[in-house]
Amino acid sequence: MERQNLTMRMSMRRFTRLTSGFSKKVENLAAAVALHFMHYNFARIHQTLRVTPAMEAGIANHVWEVEEIVALIENQPVQSN
């Protein structure tokens, strides 16, 4: 768990101090965290596994491209306040 927290903090500048990349709305923060974990688990080949974690777990059968992740976002209904 500590390694996962460190990876998230180092990958996303929203979680480090003295940055201007913070989220003013909690919805934006949630979306950024979701995108980080989607990319980390489905699109990034890990050095020790030599595949993505999703492929290792049997959830995915290929390395996802960024375009596929964006297509998932575009298919979601927009929430209005």
MMTF fields as JSON, N, C-alpha, C and O atoms, coordinates in Angstrom:
{
  "mmtfVersion": "1.0.0",
  "mmtfProducer": "UNKNOWN",
  "numBonds": 323,
  "numAtoms": 324,
  "numGroups": 81,
  "numChains": 1,
  "numModels": 1,
  "chainsPerModel": [1],
  "groupsPerChain": [81],
  "chainIdList": ["A"],
  "bondAtomList": [4, 2, 8, 6, 12, 10, 16, 14, 20, 18, 24, 22, 28, 26, 32, 30, 36, 34, 40, 38, 44, 42, 48, 46, 52, 50, 56, 54, 60, 58, 64, 62, 68, 66, 72, 70, 76, 74, 80, 78, 84, 82, 88, 86, 92, 90, 96, 94, 100, 98, 104, 102, 108, 106, 112, 110, 116, 114, 120, 118, 124, 122, 128, 126, 132, 130, 136, 134, 140, 138, 144, 142, 148, 146, 152, 150, 156, 154, 160, 158, 164, 162, 168, 166, 172, 170, 176, 174, 180, 178, 184, 182, 188, 186, 192, 190, 196, 194, 200, 198, 204, 202, 208, 206, 212, 210, 216, 214, 220, 218, 224, 222, 228, 226, 232, 230, 236, 234, 240, 238, 244, 242, 248, 246, 252, 250, 256, 254, 260, 258, 264, 262, 268, 266, 272, 270, 276, 274, 280, 278, 284, 282, 288, 286, 292, 290, 296, 294, 300, 298, 304, 302, 308, 306, 312, 310, 316, 314, 320, 318],
  "bondOrderList": [1, 1, 1, 1, 1, 1, 1, 1, 1, 1, 1, 1, 1, 1, 1, 1, 1, 1, 1, 1, 1, 1, 1, 1, 1, 1, 1, 1, 1, 1, 1, 1, 1, 1, 1, 1, 1, 1, 1, 1, 1, 1, 1, 1, 1, 1, 1, 1, 1, 1, 1, 1, 1, 1, 1, 1, 1, 1, 1, 1, 1, 1, 1, 1, 1, 1, 1, 1, 1, 1, 1, 1, 1, 1, 1, 1, 1, 1, 1, 1],
  "groupList": [{"groupName": "MET", "atomNameList": ["N", "CA", "C", "O"], "elementList": ["N", "C", "C", "O"], "formalChargeList": [0, 0, 0, 0], "bondAtomList": [1, 0, 2, 1, 3, 2], "bondOrderList": [1, 1, 2], "singleLetterCode": "M", "chemCompType": "L-PEPTIDE LINKING"}, {"groupName": "GLU", "atomNameList": ["N", "CA", "C", "O"], "elementList": ["N", "C", "C", "O"], "formalChargeList": [0, 0, 0, 0], "bondAtomList": [1, 0, 2, 1, 3, 2], "bondOrderList": [1, 1, 2], "singleLetterCode": "E", "chemCompType": "L-PEPTIDE LINKING"}, {"groupName": "ARG", "atomNameList": ["N", "CA", "C", "O"], "elementList": ["N", "C", "C", "O"], "formalChargeList": [0, 0, 0, 0], "bondAtomList": [1, 0, 2, 1, 3, 2], "bondOrderList": [1, 1, 2], "singleLetterCode": "R", "chemCompType": "L-PEPTIDE LINKING"}, {"groupName": "GLN", "atomNameList": ["N", "CA", "C", "O"], "elementList": ["N", "C", "C", "O"], "formalChargeList": [0, 0, 0, 0], "bondAtomList": [1, 0, 2, 1, 3, 2], "bondOrderList": [1, 1, 2], "singleLetterCode": "Q", "chemCompType": "L-PEPTIDE LINKING"}, {"groupName": "ASN", "atomNameList": ["N", "CA", "C", "O"], "elementList": ["N", "C", "C", "O"], "formalChargeList": [0, 0, 0, 0], "bondAtomList": [1, 0, 2, 1, 3, 2], "bondOrderList": [1, 1, 2], "singleLetterCode": "N", "chemCompType": "L-PEPTIDE LINKING"}, {"groupName": "LEU", "atomNameList": ["N", "CA", "C", "O"], "elementList": ["N", "C", "C", "O"], "formalChargeList": [0, 0, 0, 0], "bondAtomList": [1, 0, 2, 1, 3, 2], "bondOrderList": [1, 1, 2], "singleLetterCode": "L", "chemCompType": "L-PEPTIDE LINKING"}, {"groupName": "THR", "atomNameList": ["N", "CA", "C", "O"], "elementList": ["N", "C", "C", "O"], "formalChargeList": [0, 0, 0, 0], "bondAtomList": [1, 0, 2, 1, 3, 2], "bondOrderList": [1, 1, 2], "singleLetterCode": "T", "chemCompType": "L-PEPTIDE LINKING"}, {"groupName": "SER", "atomNameList": ["N", "CA", "C", "O"], "elementList": ["N", "C", "C", "O"], "formalChargeList": [0, 0, 0, 0], "bondAtomList": [1, 0, 2, 1, 3, 2], "bondOrderList": [1, 1, 2], "singleLetterCode": "S", "chemCompType": "L-PEPTIDE LINKING"}, {"groupName": "PHE", "atomNameList": ["N", "CA", "C", "O"], "elementList": ["N", "C", "C", "O"], "formalChargeList": [0, 0, 0, 0], "bondAtomList": [1, 0, 2, 1, 3, 2], "bondOrderList": [1, 1, 2], "singleLetterCode": "F", "chemCompType": "L-PEPTIDE LINKING"}, {"groupName": "GLY", "atomNameList": ["N", "CA", "C", "O"], "elementList": ["N", "C", "C", "O"], "formalChargeList": [0, 0, 0, 0], "bondAtomList": [1, 0, 2, 1, 3, 2], "bondOrderList": [1, 1, 2], "singleLetterCode": "G", "chemCompType": "PEPTIDE LINKING"}, {"groupName": "LYS", "atomNameList": ["N", "CA", "C", "O"], "elementList": ["N", "C", "C", "O"], "formalChargeList": [0, 0, 0, 0], "bondAtomList": [1, 0, 2, 1, 3, 2], "bondOrderList": [1, 1, 2], "singleLetterCode": "K", "chemCompType": "L-PEPTIDE LINKING"}, {"groupName": "VAL", "atomNameList": ["N", "CA", "C", "O"], "elementList": ["N", "C", "C", "O"], "formalChargeList": [0, 0, 0, 0], "bondAtomList": [1, 0, 2, 1, 3, 2], "bondOrderList": [1, 1, 2], "singleLetterCode": "V", "chemCompType": "L-PEPTIDE LINKING"}, {"groupName": "ALA", "atomNameList": ["N", "CA", "C", "O"], "elementList": ["N", "C", "C", "O"], "formalChargeList": [0, 0, 0, 0], "bondAtomList": [1, 0, 2, 1, 3, 2], "bondOrderList": [1, 1, 2], "singleLetterCode": "A", "chemCompType": "L-PEPTIDE LINKING"}, {"groupName": "HIS", "atomNameList": ["N", "CA", "C", "O"], "elementList": ["N", "C", "C", "O"], "formalChargeList": [0, 0, 0, 0], "bondAtomList": [1, 0, 2, 1, 3, 2], "bondOrderList": [1, 1, 2], "singleLetterCode": "H", "chemCompType": "L-PEPTIDE LINKING"}, {"groupName": "TYR", "atomNameList": ["N", "CA", "C", "O"], "elementList": ["N", "C", "C", "O"], "formalChargeList": [0, 0, 0, 0], "bondAtomList": [1, 0, 2, 1, 3, 2], "bondOrderList": [1, 1, 2], "singleLetterCode": "Y", "chemCompType": "L-PEPTIDE LINKING"}, {"groupName": "ILE", "atomNameList": ["N", "CA", "C", "O"], "elementList": ["N", "C", "C", "O"], "formalChargeList": [0, 0, 0, 0], "bondAtomList": [1, 0, 2, 1, 3, 2], "bondOrderList": [1, 1, 2], "singleLetterCode": "I", "chemCompType": "L-PEPTIDE LINKING"}, {"groupName": "PRO", "atomNameList": ["N", "CA", "C", "O"], "elementList": ["N", "C", "C", "O"], "formalChargeList": [0, 0, 0, 0], "bondAtomList": [1, 0, 2, 1, 3, 2], "bondOrderList": [1, 1, 2], "singleLetterCode": "P", "chemCompType": "L-PEPTIDE LINKING"}, {"groupName": "TRP", "atomNameList": ["N", "CA", "C", "O"], "elementList": ["N", "C", "C", "O"], "formalChargeList": [0, 0, 0, 0], "bondAtomList": [1, 0, 2, 1, 3, 2], "bondOrderList": [1, 1, 2], "singleLetterCode": "W", "chemCompType": "L-PEPTIDE LINKING"}],
  "groupTypeList": [0, 1, 2, 3, 4, 5, 6, 0, 2, 0, 7, 0, 2, 2, 8, 6, 2, 5, 6, 7, 9, 8, 7, 10, 10, 11, 1, 4, 5, 12, 12, 12, 11, 12, 5, 13, 8, 0, 13, 14, 4, 8, 12, 2, 15, 13, 3, 6, 5, 2, 11, 6, 16, 12, 0, 1, 12, 9, 15, 12, 4, 13, 11, 17, 1, 11, 1, 1, 15, 11, 12, 5, 15, 1, 4, 3, 16, 11, 3, 7, 4],
  "groupIdList": [1, 2, 3, 4, 5, 6, 7, 8, 9, 10, 11, 12, 13, 14, 15, 16, 17, 18, 19, 20, 21, 22, 23, 24, 25, 26, 27, 28, 29, 30, 31, 32, 33, 34, 35, 36, 37, 38, 39, 40, 41, 42, 43, 44, 45, 46, 47, 48, 49, 50, 51, 52, 53, 54, 55, 56, 57, 58, 59, 60, 61, 62, 63, 64, 65, 66, 67, 68, 69, 70, 71, 72, 73, 74, 75, 76, 77, 78, 79, 80, 81],
  "secStructList": [7, 2, 2, 2, 2, 2, 2, 2, 2, 2, 2, 7, 4, 4, 4, 1, 1, 1, 7, 1, 7, 7, 7, 1, 1, 2, 2, 2, 2, 2, 2, 2, 2, 2, 2, 2, 2, 2, 0, 0, 0, 0, 0, 7, 7, 7, 6, 6, 6, 1, 1, 7, 2, 2, 2, 2, 2, 6, 1, 7, 1, 1, 7, 7, 7, 2, 2, 2, 2, 2, 2, 2, 2, 2, 6, 1, 7, 7, 7, 7, 7],
  "xCoordList": [0.815, 0.0, 0.868, 0.571, 1.939, 2.807, 3.456, 3.608, 3.838, 4.43, 3.424, 3.778, 2.167, 1.129, 0.903, 0.724, 0.909, 0.748, 1.913, 1.71, 3.139, 4.299, 4.239, 4.532, 3.867, 3.757, 2.725, 2.959, 1.593, 0.559, 1.061, 0.846, 1.723, 2.221, 3.275, 3.302, 4.134, 5.199, 4.672, 5.22, 3.63, 3.087, 2.125, 1.994, 1.461, 0.438, 0.858, 0.873, 1.189, 1.663, 0.584, 0.883, -0.654, -1.723, -1.498, -2.039, -0.71, -0.5, 0.847, 1.241, 1.548, 2.795, 2.597, 1.66, 3.462, 3.356, 3.868, 4.579, 3.488, 3.992, 3.792, 4.722, 2.609, 2.309, 1.086, 0.237, 1.0, -0.183, -1.145, -2.154, -0.859, -1.688, -2.728, -3.03, -3.283, -4.262, -5.661, -5.9, -6.574, -7.953, -8.809, -8.803, -9.53, -10.436, -11.743, -12.421, -12.085, -13.324, -12.978, -12.075, -13.707, -13.438, -13.716, -13.099, -14.628, -14.921, -13.701, -13.412, -12.988, -11.783, -10.685, -9.964, -10.569, -9.589, -9.914, -9.027, -11.184, -11.603, -11.337, -10.906, -11.59, -11.336, -9.847, -9.452, -9.019, -7.571, -7.042, -6.194, -7.529, -7.096, -7.552, -6.798, -8.781, -9.292, -8.464, -8.151, -8.11, -7.284, -5.897, -5.353, -5.339, -4.022, -4.054, -3.206, -5.029, -5.086, -5.468, -5.018, -6.283, -6.614, -5.355, -5.094, -4.588, -3.347, -2.348, -1.715, -2.198, -1.223, -1.52, -0.597, -2.786, -3.157, -3.422, -3.283, -3.799, -4.19, -3.26, -3.176, -2.558, -1.782, -0.278, 0.478, 0.173, 1.603, 2.143, 1.66, 3.15, 3.799, 4.777, 5.657, 4.626, 5.471, 6.743, 6.733, 7.825, 9.14, 9.249, 9.798, 8.734, 8.88, 7.893, 8.206, 6.709, 5.694, 5.893, 5.577, 6.416, 6.579, 5.24, 5.196, 4.165, 2.829, 2.161, 2.751, 0.947, 0.221, -0.358, -0.564, -0.626, -1.26, -2.612, -2.962, -3.364, -4.663, -4.499, -5.296, -3.476, -3.219, -2.757, -3.153, -1.933, -1.459, -2.618, -2.623, -3.605, -4.762, -5.817, -6.777, -5.646, -6.609, -7.812, -8.797, -7.744, -8.851, -8.805, -9.847, -7.612, -7.437, -6.606, -5.82, -6.799, -6.032, -5.046, -4.379, -4.945, -4.001, -3.621, -4.272, -2.55, -2.137, -3.021, -3.091, -3.684, -4.602, -3.825, -2.788, -4.335, -3.792, -4.521, -5.628, -3.897, -4.517, -5.84, -6.779, -5.911, -7.14, -8.313, -9.45, -8.032, -9.088, -9.584, -10.779, -8.676, -9.069, -9.889, -10.891, -9.475, -10.225, -11.61, -12.581, -11.715, -13.023, -13.958, -15.161, -13.423, -14.248, -14.783, -15.94, -13.928, -14.353, -15.414, -16.395, -15.231, -16.162, -17.538, -18.536, -17.612, -18.883, -19.664, -20.811, -19.065, -19.744, -20.678, -20.341, -21.864, -22.762, -22.181, -21.545, -22.407, -21.902, -22.838, -24.054, -22.271, -23.075, -23.212, -22.22, -24.422, -24.659, -25.018, -25.635, -24.625, -24.903, -26.214, -26.591],
  "yCoordList": [-1.179, 0.0, 1.256, 2.221, 1.239, 2.409, 2.667, 3.818, 1.6, 1.769, 2.381, 3.234, 1.948, 2.488, 3.971, 4.756, 4.354, 5.761, 6.595, 7.693, 6.069, 6.787, 6.94, 8.013, 5.887, 5.952, 6.995, 7.759, 7.029, 8.005, 9.422, 10.323, 9.626, 10.961, 11.427, 12.602, 10.531, 10.912, 11.097, 11.892, 10.377, 10.45, 11.604, 12.149, 11.97, 13.021, 14.196, 14.091, 15.282, 16.455, 17.079, 17.963, 16.638, 17.148, 16.756, 17.395, 15.721, 15.206, 15.601, 15.072, 16.521, 17.007, 18.435, 19.116, 18.867, 20.232, 21.235, 20.892, 22.49, 23.621, 23.454, 23.649, 23.101, 22.937, 23.757, 24.033, 24.139, 24.854, 23.9, 24.343, 22.61, 21.619, 20.99, 19.804, 21.78, 21.226, 21.259, 21.969, 20.504, 20.462, 21.374, 21.266, 22.254, 23.122, 22.404, 22.728, 21.44, 20.69, 19.231, 18.662, 18.643, 17.251, 16.316, 15.255, 16.69, 15.871, 15.792, 14.738, 16.909, 16.915, 16.041, 15.346, 16.086, 15.249, 13.773, 12.965, 13.425, 12.031, 11.556, 10.421, 12.411, 12.041, 11.853, 10.93, 12.717, 12.588, 11.303, 10.632, 10.956, 9.72, 8.503, 7.543, 8.546, 7.437, 7.259, 6.132, 8.366, 8.277, 7.719, 6.919, 8.146, 7.638, 6.12, 5.414, 5.621, 4.185, 3.399, 2.266, 3.972, 3.295, 3.129, 2.048, 4.191, 4.118, 3.183, 2.373, 3.285, 2.48, 0.988, 0.185, 0.61, -0.806, -1.389, -2.598, -0.568, -1.105, -0.708, -1.435, 0.432, 0.911, 0.867, 0.944, 0.746, 0.8, -0.609, -1.338, -0.978, -2.273, -2.138, -1.278, -2.981, -2.902, -3.714, -4.772, -3.199, -3.786, -5.212, -6.084, -5.455, -6.792, -7.786, -8.97, -7.32, -8.221, -8.475, -9.554, -7.479, -7.47, -7.428, -7.579, -7.227, -6.974, -5.97, -5.561, -5.58, -4.687, -5.495, -6.7, -4.861, -5.59, -6.19, -7.274, -5.501, -6.022, -7.29, -8.221, -7.323, -8.537, -9.671, -10.819, -9.364, -10.38, -10.974, -12.168, -10.138, -10.6, -11.272, -11.846, -11.205, -11.821, -10.938, -11.415, -9.662, -8.733, -8.208, -8.015, -7.981, -7.45, -8.433, -9.207, -8.385, -9.281, -8.531, -9.142, -7.207, -6.41, -5.163, -4.801, -4.517, -3.245, -2.158, -2.0, -1.422, -0.381, 0.826, 1.192, 1.429, 2.681, 3.837, 3.669, 4.993, 6.171, 6.501, 6.972, 6.257, 6.529, 5.694, 6.166, 4.463, 3.604, 4.14, 4.089, 4.645, 5.21, 6.473, 6.687, 7.308, 8.53, 8.183, 8.869, 7.149, 6.736, 6.329, 6.577, 5.704, 5.377, 6.638, 6.692, 7.646, 8.907, 9.593, 10.107, 9.605, 10.293, 9.615, 10.274, 8.325, 7.617, 7.78, 7.342, 8.405, 8.612, 9.808, 10.817, 9.7, 10.861, 11.976, 11.717, 13.203, 14.362, 14.655, 14.718, 14.838, 15.154, 16.66, 17.387, 17.116, 18.549, 18.851, 18.038, 20.022, 20.418, 21.134, 21.53],
  "zCoordList": [0.0, 0.0, 0.0, -0.703, 0.79, 0.831, -0.523, -0.931, -1.22, -2.547, -3.507, -4.322, -3.414, -4.285, -4.008, -4.939, -2.742, -2.389, -2.918, -3.437, -2.786, -3.287, -4.801, -5.329, -5.494, -6.948, -7.366, -8.302, -6.683, -7.014, -6.737, -7.548, -5.604, -5.271, -6.263, -6.631, -6.696, -7.617, -9.049, -9.812, -9.405, -10.763, -10.948, -12.044, -9.885, -9.974, -9.101, -7.875, -9.715, -8.998, -8.118, -7.316, -8.252, -7.396, -5.938, -5.036, -5.7, -4.358, -3.758, -2.719, -4.4, -3.834, -3.362, -3.778, -2.515, -1.993, -3.003, -3.947, -2.781, -3.55, -5.049, -5.831, -5.436, -6.85, -7.218, -6.371, -8.457, -8.931, -9.628, -10.178, -9.618, -10.292, -9.387, -9.516, -8.463, -7.549, -8.154, -9.131, -7.584, -8.053, -7.184, -5.958, -7.818, -7.078, -6.763, -5.788, -7.587, -7.368, -7.09, -7.704, -6.161, -5.794, -6.973, -7.073, -7.857, -9.038, -9.956, -10.523, -10.098, -10.932, -10.321, -11.037, -9.016, -8.332, -8.514, -8.792, -8.358, -8.53, -9.956, -10.16, -10.938, -12.333, -12.59, -13.303, -12.016, -12.202, -11.577, -12.166, -10.402, -9.739, -10.548, -10.71, -11.052, -11.86, -13.133, -13.516, -13.787, -14.991, -14.675, -15.435, -13.559, -13.161, -12.988, -13.532, -12.234, -11.978, -13.223, -13.393, -14.091, -15.346, -16.196, -16.722, -16.325, -17.105, -16.438, -17.115, -15.127, -14.394, -14.518, -14.653, -14.475, -14.48, -15.862, -16.047, -16.833, -18.139, -19.287, -20.277, -19.18, -20.323, -20.103, -21.071, -18.882, -18.581, -18.351, -17.485, -19.139, -18.957, -17.802, -17.824, -16.799, -15.616, -15.819, -16.447, -15.278, -15.512, -14.978, -15.651, -13.781, -13.204, -13.794, -13.92, -14.153, -14.713, -16.202, -16.703, -16.902, -18.36, -19.099, -20.32, -18.366, -18.908, -17.972, -16.972, -18.294, -17.405, -16.248, -16.392, -15.103, -14.0, -14.384, -13.918, -15.222, -15.648, -16.483, -16.368, -17.312, -18.101, -17.196, -17.394, -16.214, -15.277, -14.486, -14.184, -14.149, -13.38, -14.259, -13.744, -15.581, -16.486, -16.801, -17.365, -16.445, -16.697, -18.13, -18.756, -18.642, -19.995, -20.804, -20.258, -22.122, -22.984, -23.874, -24.71, -23.705, -24.481, -23.692, -22.713, -24.144, -23.544, -24.136, -25.355, -23.282, -23.74, -24.248, -23.695, -25.296, -25.807, -25.126, -24.613, -25.127, -24.519, -25.212, -24.571, -26.502, -27.254, -26.729, -26.695, -26.323, -25.768, -24.424, -24.133, -23.622, -22.329, -22.543, -21.859, -23.482, -23.786, -24.318, -23.997, -25.111, -25.633, -24.499, -24.577, -23.442, -22.288, -21.622, -21.205, -21.528, -20.911, -21.754, -21.217, -23.054, -23.941, -23.951, -24.241, -23.644, -23.647, -22.352, -22.271, -21.331, -20.062, -20.152, -20.773, -19.529, -19.524, -18.656, -17.635, -19.074, -18.344, -17.193, -17.374, -15.999, -14.822, -14.719, -14.761, -14.588, -14.421, -12.978, -12.29, -12.536, -11.152, -11.018, -9.916]
}
